[in-house]
Amino acid sequence: KGFVHIRCEACHQETTVCLRMPTTEYRCRACGHLTELSKPYRAYTRCECGRSARYLTNVTDWAFDIPCVVCGAPNAVAYDPGKDCYTPADSAPRRTKARKKK
């Protein structure tokens, strides 16, 4: 349910859609192949237009592009093994405050 970025197993065409009902499979619009959505990964994007979005995806590459839902610009995401999700490729790790020594 929600925004999903799906790569077809047969023709490898990528599609970004908004699913309104929870589902476990997706039929490709290009070739008609039925793709099982067994373990989706979370993906987070931040676009130059100011829009940030959350997706579920079945893509297992280390890095790929997701088009923005507003302007269509490609947003690069990279896999973060520590968080087990895809984060924006240009994001820097968050800095935390130095703790006082006791």
Phi, psi and chi 1 to 4 in degrees:
 res  aa     phi    psi   chi1   chi2   chi3   chi4
   1 LYS       -  138.3 -177.3  175.9  174.4 -178.7
   2 GLY   102.1 -162.4      -      -      -      -
   3 PHE   -75.2  130.9  -76.1  109.5      -      -
   4 VAL  -130.9  144.0  -67.2      -      -      -
   5 HIS  -116.6  110.6 -177.1   77.2      -      -
   6 ILE  -117.1  135.8  -59.9  170.7      -      -
   7 ARG  -107.3  125.0  179.0 -178.0  -69.8  164.3
   8 CYS   -67.4  136.3  178.4      -      -      -
   9 GLU   -71.3  -26.2  -64.3  169.7  -19.6      -
  10 ALA   -88.2  -56.2      -      -      -      -
  11 CYS  -100.6   -5.0   66.4      -      -      -
  12 HIS    60.6   23.7  -58.7  -71.4      -      -
  13 GLN   -84.4  136.5 -176.3  173.5   -3.6      -
  14 GLU   -98.8  140.2  -65.5 -177.9    2.9      -
  15 THR  -136.3  139.5  -53.5      -      -      -
  16 THR  -115.9  120.3  -57.1      -      -      -
  17 VAL  -137.4  164.9  -65.5      -      -      -
  18 CYS  -109.2  114.0 -178.8      -      -      -
  19 LEU   -92.3  126.8  -61.6  176.8      -      -
  20 ARG   -89.8  -20.2  -55.4 -146.2 -176.1  -95.1
  21 MET  -117.8  142.0  -59.6  -71.2  -70.5      -
  22 PRO   -60.4  135.2  -21.4   30.4      -      -
  23 THR  -144.8  158.6 -175.5      -      -      -
  24 THR  -116.2    1.6   59.2      -      -      -
  25 GLU  -148.6  157.9   56.9 -168.7   20.7      -
  26 TYR  -139.6  131.7  176.5   76.0      -      -
  27 ARG   -95.4  124.0 -176.0  167.5  -56.2  -84.9
  28 CYS   -65.6  133.9  179.5      -      -      -
  29 ARG   -75.2  -24.5  -66.5  178.0 -177.5  168.4
  30 ALA   -81.6  -49.6      -      -      -      -
  31 CYS  -114.4  -12.6   68.4      -      -      -
  32 GLY    86.0    4.3      -      -      -      -
  33 HIS   -70.2  141.5  179.3   74.0      -      -
  34 LEU   -94.2  115.3 -165.3   62.7      -      -
  35 THR  -102.9  126.6  -58.5      -      -      -
  36 GLU   -78.9  135.6  -67.5  -70.4  -32.8      -
  37 LEU  -106.0   70.4  -56.2  174.8      -      -
  38 SER   -74.8  -54.8   57.1      -      -      -
  39 LYS  -126.2   91.9 -174.2 -169.5 -176.4  -61.3
  40 PRO   -77.8  147.2   26.6  -31.4      -      -
  41 TYR  -101.6  149.5  -67.9   96.1      -      -
  42 ARG   -81.9  144.7  -67.4  171.9  -60.9  161.6
  43 ALA  -137.7  133.9      -      -      -      -
  44 TYR  -118.2  135.8  -59.0   97.0      -      -
  45 THR  -130.2  153.7   62.1      -      -      -
  46 ARG  -132.8  122.8  -86.0 -166.9  -47.3  -91.9
  47 CYS  -100.2  161.8 -173.3      -      -      -
  48 GLU   -65.5  -25.3  -63.7  171.2   -6.6      -
  49 CYS   -75.7   -4.7   70.3      -      -      -
  50 GLY   101.6   -7.0      -      -      -      -
  51 ARG   -85.4  134.1  168.6   93.0  167.6  147.5
  52 SER  -117.6  146.1   60.6      -      -      -
  53 ALA  -145.1  158.0      -      -      -      -
  54 ARG  -117.0  138.3  -66.7  178.6  -62.3 -174.5
  55 TYR  -132.7  162.8  -62.6   88.5      -      -
  56 LEU  -112.6  142.3  -69.8  176.6      -      -
  57 THR  -142.7  153.9 -176.2      -      -      -
  58 ASN  -106.0    3.7   68.0  -21.4      -      -
  59 VAL   -72.4  135.3  179.6      -      -      -
  60 THR  -114.7   17.2   55.8      -      -      -
  61 ASP   -72.7  161.3  -63.3  -16.6      -      -
  62 TRP   -71.4  -32.4  -78.4   99.3      -      -
  63 ALA  -151.2  145.0      -      -      -      -
  64 PHE  -162.0  175.7   61.4   95.7      -      -
  65 ASP  -108.7  140.7  -68.5  -23.9      -      -
  66 ILE  -119.6  125.9  -62.3  177.0      -      -
  67 PRO   -72.0  144.3   21.9  -29.1      -      -
  68 CYS   -66.8  141.4  177.4      -      -      -
  69 VAL   -76.0  -18.1  -65.7      -      -      -
  70 VAL   -94.5  -57.1  175.8      -      -      -
  71 CYS  -104.4  -14.6   67.0      -      -      -
  72 GLY    85.6    1.6      -      -      -      -
  73 ALA   -69.6  142.5      -      -      -      -
  74 PRO   -72.8  134.5   23.2  -29.7      -      -
  75 ASN  -115.0  118.1  -66.1  -53.8      -      -
  76 ALA   -77.9  132.8      -      -      -      -
  77 VAL  -126.4  149.5  -66.6      -      -      -
  78 ALA  -131.2  147.3      -      -      -      -
  79 TYR   -74.3  132.8 -177.8   69.1      -      -
  80 ASP  -111.4  102.7 -174.7   -5.2      -      -
  81 PRO   -63.9  -28.2    6.8   -8.8      -      -
  82 GLY   -66.7  -35.9      -      -      -      -
  83 LYS   -97.7  -10.3  -63.6  179.0 -177.6  176.6
  84 ASP    55.6   45.8 -167.4   29.8      -      -
  85 CYS  -155.5  173.0   67.9      -      -      -
  86 TYR   -98.5  132.2  -70.7   93.4      -      -
  87 THR  -121.4  162.2   57.3      -      -      -
  88 PRO   -56.3  135.6  -24.6   32.7      -      -
  89 ALA   -66.6  -26.5      -      -      -      -
  90 ASP   -91.7    4.7   60.4  -10.2      -      -
  91 SER   -78.4  135.3   66.3      -      -      -
  92 ALA   -90.9  151.3      -      -      -      -
  93 PRO   -62.6  145.4    9.1  -13.8      -      -
  94 ARG   -71.2  139.6  -69.6 -173.0  178.3 -174.5
  95 ARG   -92.3  137.2  -59.7  179.5   83.8 -173.3
  96 THR  -108.5  159.9   58.0      -      -      -
  97 LYS   -70.2  144.3  -75.3 -179.1  143.2 -177.4
  98 ALA   -71.5  136.5      -      -      -      -
  99 ARG   -85.7  147.8  -65.5 -175.1 -178.9 -175.2
 100 LYS   -73.0  142.3  -69.3 -176.3  177.9  179.5
 101 LYS   -82.5  142.3  -67.0 -178.0 -179.0  178.9
 102 LYS   -97.2      -  -67.5 -176.9  178.0 -178.1
